[in-house]
Amino acid sequence: MPPDRLPGLPELAPRWRGGIIEFPVHHMRGGTSTGLVLWERHVPADRALREELLRHLMGLPLEGERRGNKQISGLGRGVPTSNKVFFADMESDGAGGVRLVSTLAQLAAETAAIDWNVNCGNLSAALPLWALDTGLAEMHAPGVFEIEIRNTNTGVLAGSRMRLGVHGAAVAAEIPGVDGAFPAVDLFLHAPAGAKTGRLLPTGRVRDLVAGHEASCVDVAVPMVILRASDFGKTATEAPAALDADAAFKAVLREVWVEAGLLMGLANRDGSKMTAAQLGRSETVPKVCIVGPPRGGGHISVRYFTPQSAHGSMAVTGGCCLAAAALIEGSIAHEQARGLALPGAAFAETGVDIENPAGVLAATVDARIGDARVGDARVGDARLGDVRIGETGLEVRKAAYQRSAQILLRGQVPLYRASPALVTAMEQIIDGTVELAA
């Protein structure tokens, strides 16, 4: 069973100091995302109280919306890629060992609302380093630390690997979008197809006509809408800021992702179907990308949206989804990609290099082509030529990528404005008078 207190860093526990509750955090970077990793056992079990806690820690409005909020009272940094919090703990892996279990909260600077619908492949890279730093996990093989990560938002099970050198220091790597070499983390997503919707192709078709635009809706690690950049007068090489500044383009993009989300049947965490209004406000699903032919030696060029904002690089879960989509014959991604061979009948790894604003994301897809079940090509009253539409025969066994991670800060955050209910809940955790949230 996991220990009751962090064995390696016992001082990192909630505490009273100067008449104020202080909460322990690891402020971390994983890939090109930053955020907090919190030990699940230190957090109130009540959803409303843990959401209040997140608003204090990250500097969000305590209720409603506050336009122009800069998060200066918390650790958030305004952009979606730096507004993430993982709740993490250890659990039995059923084979005598342990694995990490994680739950992601995706935040937005201007609203108190918190999205619990998706995972983050970038910040996930911080979790193995967190487990080692806290002492909740330890190496079992000389020079190599391997641990599985189960994400509760999506159900995706990932494998992780770090290589440790002299005196236990992690072997470092450089990745696009991060200046310098930091501890390298290899991540492997197992059976990632249908993570959110249960289907590789949530609509049952390789292409759909969505709000007047051809789109491929694919779910590998995250549900994503893939669009041809040229259909919007774009090249998929634009600066993210320029895309965000194009109000007309963003308005059309919102129409597309809302309609696509309805077609895919995207659901809230409680299982209820997302409405058009919820999809229009969503900070997490569906992801959206516009793609075009490569310009710099990769296989495909992309500009990725979260969906509200253009991403400064390429989220790795989205990258794995796009890489798999590029191996689906007839998809928008496959049409725009160059130099990729389709998988054969046996499982094999295919590398897909994705050009993005920060450089090239190298993803690897372990897949094979089975029997395709082809359906009717009709979408509404439109017919998409002779494009193969239907349930693809692509089987994705795993998708892999390399990230780097670092600890930015470990310490305590005073909760100056905690409500009486949150103070009471934290007091009970500090005193050990209630069962912790594990």
N, C-alpha and C positions, 0 to 999 in steps of 0.2 A: 504494500500500500504506500502511496505517496506520504512523505513526512508532513507533520502538522505545521512546521515552520521552515523557512528557508534555511537549510543546514549550512550552506557556505557563507551566507550573508545574513546572520540572525538579526542584525540591526535594521534590515529592510522589512519592517512590519509596521502597521498603523500604530500611531502613538499620540498621546497628548503632549503638547509642548507650548508653554506660555498661554495656556487657556484655549488653545485651538487644536483641533484634530489635524494631524499631518498624515498624508497618504503616500505610501512608497511607490515609486515608479522607476522603470527603466525607459529612458528616452533613447530610441534606437533608429538606425537606418538599416533598411533592407533593400538592396537594389537601388532604385531611384525614388523610393518612398521613405518617408520618415513618420514616426508616430510613437505611441507608447505600447509597452508590453506590461500587463498587470497580472499578478498571480491571482487566479480565480478565487482562491480561498480567502483573500483579503477583501472581497467585494460583497456587498449585500446581495442576497438572493432576489430581492424584490426588483422587478424590471424598472419601475419608476425611479427607485432610489439609485440604481446603478447608472441610469441615464442622467440623473441629476449630477452624480459624481463626475461623469464624463464632461458635462458642460463646465463644471468648475475647473477641472484639470486642463481643458483645452481652450477655455476662453470663449465659449459659445453663449448666445442669449439664453437666459434661464427659462424663457418661454417665448413663444411666437417667433417673429423675425425682427432683425435689426439690420437694415440695409447699410452697407459700408462697414460692417463690423471688421475690425483688424485683428481681433483675438489677442490684443495686447495684455489681457489679464490672464492668459493661459499659455500653453505650450504649442497650440496649433499655429500653422503658418499661412493660413488663408487659402491655399490651393488644395484641391482634393487629394493630391498625392502626399500631402503632409498633414492630413486630417484623419488619421486612422488610429484605432486603438485595438490591440489584441488582448483578449482575456485568455490566459493559458494555464494549463495544469498538466499533470501526468496521470495516465490511466494504464491499466493492464492491457497488454496486447493479446492476451489469450494464450500465449505460448511461454509464459514464465518470465516475460520481460515487460518493459514499459514503453509507452509511446506518448508523444505530446498530443494534447487535444486543444484546439484553438477555436475561438469565436471572434469574428471581426465586427467591430462597429465602425461604420463609415460616416464621418461627420461632414458638415458644410458650414462655412464661416458665418453665414448670415441667418441661420435658422436653428432653433432648438431641436428640430426633428432629427432623428438618428436612424440610419438605414442599416438593417441587419441582414440584407439579402445576398451578399456576395463575399467571396474570399479575396485576398490580395496576394498574388504570387510574389510580388516584390518584397513586401514587408514580411512574408512568411520566411524569407531567408534569415531574418533576425532571430527566429524562434530557437534554432539549435544553439546559437551563441548565447542566448538568454538562459537556456536550460543548463549549459555548462557553467556560466558565470554565477548562477544562483546556487549551484551544487545539487540541483534536483535531478541531474543526469550526470553520468560519468562514462568515460571511455571503457570499452570492453575488448578492444583490439589495439595493439601498439600502433600509434601513428594515425589511426583512422577512427573517427567518431561518426556512427551512423544511427539515426533514429527516425522512426515514422512520425508523421504529423497527420492527425485526423481533423479536418475542418468541419465544424458543426453547421456552418451556414450553407454549405453546398453538399456535404457528405463525401467530398473528395478526399482520398487517402494519398498522401505524398510520401516519398522516401527522401531523406536528406543525408548528405555526407559532407563532412569536413575532414581535412587532412591536417594533422598537427605535427609540427617539426620539433626542433630542439627546445627543451624546457617547456614543452606544451604550447608554444606559440603556433597559431593557425597559419597555414600556408596561405599566402595572399594572392589576389588576382585583380586585374583591372577590367572594368566593364564600361561600355558606352554610357555617358551621362554622369559619371563619377570621376572626379579628378584624383588619381592616385590609386595605389594598390592597398586593399584591405582584406580581412579574412574571407576566403573563398568558401562558398556554400553551393554544392550541387543539389538540385531539386529534381525529383522525378514524380510526375503525376501519374498515378495508376488508374487505369480505366476511366479517363476523364470525360468521355463522351456522355452527353445527357446529364451533366452534373446538376443543372437547375431544372430542366424540363423533362428529363427521362429519355430524350431522343437526341441523336446526333443532329438530325434535321427536325427541329420542333414543329414546322408546318407540314412535314412529310414531303416537301419538295426541295429540289436543289436551287430553284429560283422562284421568286414570287414577284408580282407587280404590287408595289407598296407605295401608296400615295403618288402613283404615277411614275415610279422609278423602279427599275429592275434591282432586286436585292437577293442576296443569299443569306438566309437566317441559319446560323450554325451554333451548336451548343457543345463546346469542348472546354471544360473548366469554367466557362462563363458563357452566357448566351450573347451572341453578337450579330449585328446587322452589317453586312459587307456590301458596299456600294461602289460603283464605278466612278472614280473621281471626275472623269471627263463629262459625265452626265450633268455635273454641277458647274461646269466651266473651270474645274480645278485640275491639278496635275499630281496631287499627293506628294508634292515637294515643297509646299508653302510653309512659311513660318507659322507655328501654332497661334501666335498673337494675331497675325493677319487673318487667320480663319475665324478666330473669336471676335474680331472686330467687324466681320462681314455679317451684319444683322440679318439681311435678307437670306443669306445662305443658312445661318443658324436657325432661322424660323422654319425653313423648308426641312432642315435636318430633324427638327423636333417633330414635325408632322410625320416624317418617315418612321422615327423610332417609336412614336406612340402607336401608330397603326401596326407596325411590326410586332411590338410587344403584345398587342391584343391578339394578333394572328398566332403568336407563339404560345399564348395562354399563360403568360408569366404570372406568378403568384406571389403574394406576400408571405412572410414567414409563418403566419398562422394558417396558410393554405388557401385563403380567399384569393380570388382572381384580382389582379391589379386593374384598376379603372383607368380610363384615358387621362383623367386628371392626375392620378397618382403617377402614371408613367411620364406625364409631362413634367412633373416636379422631381422625378427620381434622379438621384445622384449616382446610381450604380448600375441599373439594368434598364434596357439592354445596353451593352456597349455598342458603339458605332464606329465604323472606320470607312474611309474612302481610300481606294487603292488604285495604283497605276503601275505601269512597267517600271522596272528598276532603272536607276540612272548611274549607280556607282559600284556595280559588280555584284550586287545581291541578287535575290530571286524575285523580289517584289518590293514596291515602295508603298508606304502607308502613312496616313495621318489618322490618329486614333482619338476618340472622344469618350468621356467617362460616364454618361453622355453629355452633361451640361457644358463641359469645358474641353478644349483641345489639350491633349496630353503633351508634355514636353519631351517625351521619348516614346516608349511603347511598353505598356504593362505586360508582364510576362504571361499572365493567364490569357490576356487577349492575344499575345503573340503566339502562344500554343494553339489557340483557337484558329487564328488566321493561318498558321502553318498547316494545320490539319485540313482546313478548308481549301487550301491551295492544292491538296492532293485529291480533291473530289472533282471528278470530271464533270464539266458543265457548270461549275460554280463561277461566280464573278471573280473570286480569287484565283482559281485555276486559269481562267481566261486571261487575266492580267499578268500572271507570273511568267517568268522566262527561265528556261534551263532546268526545269524540274521533271523528272521521270515519275510516272505513276507507280505506286507499289505493285508488287506481284501477288501471287497466291499464298506465299509464305510470309510470315512476319519478318520485317526488316526495318532498319533504322534509316530514315531519310532526313538529311539536314536541310533546313529552310532558313536562308538568311534574309532578314526583314529590314529593309532600309527605313529609318525613322529619323526624327530631328536630332537625336543624340548620337547617331551612328548606325551600327548594324546589330540587331538582336539575333543571335544564333540559336535557333530552336531545333530540337530533334524530335521527330515523330516516329514511334515504333508502330507500324500499321501493316495491314494487308488488305487486299481486295477480295471479298467473298462474292456471293451471288447478290446482284442488285434486284430489288423488287420495284419495277418501274411503274409509275402511276400515270394518271391523265395529265397531260401538259397544260390543260386549261386552268387559267387563274382568273376568276371572274369572267368577264367577257373578252379578255385578252388572251392571245395564244403566243407563247414565247418560241416561235419558230420550231426547229427540230431539236432544241436543247433537251437533253435527257432530264426529265423531271421525275422524282420519285424518291423512295428510300434508298440511299446509296448503299453499295456493298462495302464501303470502307469500314474496317474494324480497327479502332485505335486502342492498342494495348497500353501505351504510356506515352507521355510527352516529357521532355527533359530540357533543362536550361541551367546556366550557371549565373549566379549573382555574387555579390560581396555584401558583407554586413559589418556594422560597427556599433559599439555602445557610445552614444553621444553623452549620456549623463545617467548616473544612477543616484537616487536620493529621495527626498521627501518634499511633497507639495502641500503647503498649508491650505486648508479649506476655509477661507475667511468668511464666506457667505453661506456655509452649509445650513440647510434647513434643520429645524429641531428633529424631524423624523430621520434625516440622514445622520445627524450627530448621535441620536439614540442607537441607530443600527450599528454605527462604527464603534460606539462604546461597548456594545454587546460583543462585537468581534474582538476588540482589544481585551476585554475581560474574560473572553472565552465562555460566555454564558449562553451563546447560541451556537448551533451547528454551523460551520462555515459553509460557503456556497459550493463546495466541491460535490 
